[in-house]
Amino acid sequence: MSPKTTSSRAGGKSGVRRLMSPGRLTLAVLAVLALVFIFENTRQTKIRLLIPEVTMPLWMALLGMAIIGWLCGQFMIRRR
């Protein structure tokens, strides 16, 4: 029997490939585009949630909804 050989790459590209997979790259691009969209919309707007009506910058409302969406996604992933 021949001994098993393993090919180990010290500092190889496998770590970079895991870090920058197509899915993660797409997610990073979408996150950057979402942030650009949020911070481009800086005007004041009226927001009504059930009964109270508040006036706040649109970027703050968009960022808040993005964070709530992210938290809901994290909750659903952890429940699986």
Secondary structure as GFF3:
##gff-version 3
##sequence-region A 1 80
A	DSSP	alpha_helix	14	19	.	.	.	ID=ss1
A	DSSP	alpha_helix	22	40	.	.	.	ID=ss2
A	DSSP	beta_strand	44	48	.	.	.	ID=ss3
A	DSSP	beta_strand	53	57	.	.	.	ID=ss4
A	DSSP	alpha_helix	58	79	.	.	.	ID=ss5
###
